[in-house]
Amino acid sequence: MPYLVQGAAIAPAPTTTTSSHSFRRLIILLTALALAVTLIALESPSATFGANGNHNRRANHGRMSEAQRVIRYAKTHLGARFRIGTEGHRYFDCSGLVYRVYAQAHLLRKIGGSRKLAAGYYRWFKSRGLVGRSHPRPGDLIWWTKHGRIEHMGIYVGGGRAISALTTGVRRHRLRTINVKFKAFGHVRLAR
């Protein structure tokens, strides 16, 4: 057969060895990509779990009251260490723990919407008439004073107990067993 272009040659037909080799490389590449995505998903707690391995928040929020969510998230931080000015995941100060728990429960608007110091949260609640010395409910905030100044805060969990970030770490404790004086409860308007 004569060539249409002088000096042109016919390209050799691809061999099945070359195309099967390319196909294997493609399969290996896709498998490696799938494994990498799977490992990233497994290593990333935010993808399917909460900050400390909790199941998908959106799925669980539908079955829990707001107060139950607050208590649940507070309990996940038990044992975390204390560090002033921090709000998790491994270190907390008292107001940082409150902020983190309410943020995880998607309820920040119920406590002022932003990160505050313990005295700032107290002022926010007091200005709205939500401070009292009796009738706490789970999820409410608690403040303690030292020498008349707001010194500490935590989350009331029921049964005369609170969870707060003490200098010894995040602990569940009785309201009057820590080295500061009980001041008041901040009654958070939570669905219970």
N, C-alpha and C positions, 0 to 999 in steps of 0.2 A: 504494500500500500504506500503510495507516495505521500510525503509530508507536505503540508500546506505551507509551512515556513521552512525555508532552507536552513539546515543545521539543527533543527529541533529533534529531540529524541522523545521517545515514549517513556513516561515515568513508570518505574516498576510498580506492579500491583502490591498493595500492602499485604503483608503476610499475616496469617492468623496468629502467629506468635507475638508480633508487635501489638496487634489490637487486643489480644487477651492479656498481655502484660499491662497495657494502659488501663484496661478494665479492672484488673486486680489492684493497681495503684489507686484508682478512684474509690474502690470499695474500702481499702485500708484507710484512705484519707477520710471518708465519710464515717467510718467506724471510730476513728480517733476523735473526730469532731463530736460525735454523739457521746463518747466517753467523757470528753472534756466538759461538755455542757452538763452532763449528769453529775460529775464531780463538783462543779461549781454550785449546782443546786443543792447538793448534799452538804457542802461546806458552808453555805450561806444561810445562817439561821433566819434571816429576814425573809427569805423566799417562801418558806412554808411554815416557819415556826416563829414564835415571839422571841424576845430578847434572850430568854433563858430556856428555850426549848419548848415553849408552850405551843399548842396546836394553833392552827390558823385562826387569827383573831376574829376575822369577819364571820366565820362559821360559828364560833362560840358566842359572839356578841348577841346573836339572835336568841339564844337560849338562857342568857343570864341577865339579871337586873343590873342596873348601873352600879349599885352598891356591891353586889357580888363581884363584878368585874374589878372594882377598886381593891377589894380585899384580896382577890385572887392574884392580882399583879403585885400588890404589896408583899404577899407571902413569897413570891418568886425571888425576891431580893434578900430574903433572910440569909444572914451569913456574909453578905457583902461587907467590905471594909469601909471605914470612915476616912474621908479626906475632905477638908474644908473647901468649899467652892465647887464641888463636883455634883453631877447629876446622873451617874451611872456609866456604864453597866456594872463595873466591878467596884467602884468607889462612889460613896454618897456623903453629902452632909444632910442635915435634917430637912431643910427646905428643898434640896435637890431630889431627895427621895420622894417627897410629896409631888413635886413637879413631874418627875419621871413616871410615877404610878398613874397620875391623872392623864398624862400625855398618852401612855400606853392604852388606857381605857377610853381614849378619844373624848375626854370630858374636861379639858382645860378650861373651857368657857365657864364651867361651874365654879372655878376657883380664881377667876380673874383673867384667864387667858394667856398669862405670861409667867416667866420665871421671876419670883420675888424672894426676898429674904423672909425669915419667919415673921418679923415685925410687919413687913409689907403685906403678907397674907392676912395677918391679924387686922390691920387697918382696913383692908378691902372688905373683910367680913363685917367688921364693926360698923363701917359706914353704910352698910346695907341692912343693919339690924339683925344679923345672923349669928351673933355671939351670945352664948349663955353658959351658965355653970352647971346645968343639969340636963337631963333627958338626951344623952348622946345616942346616936344611931350609927350602926356600922357604916364606915365610909366618911364619917365626919372628921374634921381636923381637930387637933388638940394643941394648946400652947401651954408652955411652962415658963416661969420667970425665975430670975435670980437677982436679988437686990432691986426688985421692982421693974426690971427690964425684961422684955421678951427674950428668952435665951434659947428656947428649944421648941420644936413642934414635931408632930407625928400624925398618924392616922388611927382613928379608933376602929377596932375590929370586933368589938362586942365583949361581953363578959367581964367588963372592967379592965380590959387589956388594950394595948396600943402596939403598933409597929412603928419604930422610929430608928433613925440613924444615930446611934450613940457613939461616943468616942471608941467604944469597944466593938463597933460594927452595927449592922442592921439587926435588931433584935425585937422579939415580941416580949412585952413586959407589962406589969401592972402599972396603973396610972400613977400611983403614989410611991413607987419603989425606986425612982431615980432621984438623983441628987439635985433636983430643982423643984420649985413649988408649982403645983397645978394652978393655971390661970383661968382657962375657959375652953369651951368647945366651939368650933365653927360649924354651924349647922349647914351642911351642903345639901342643896335641893336635888337629891338623887331619886331616881325611880327605884323603888325597893321591892 
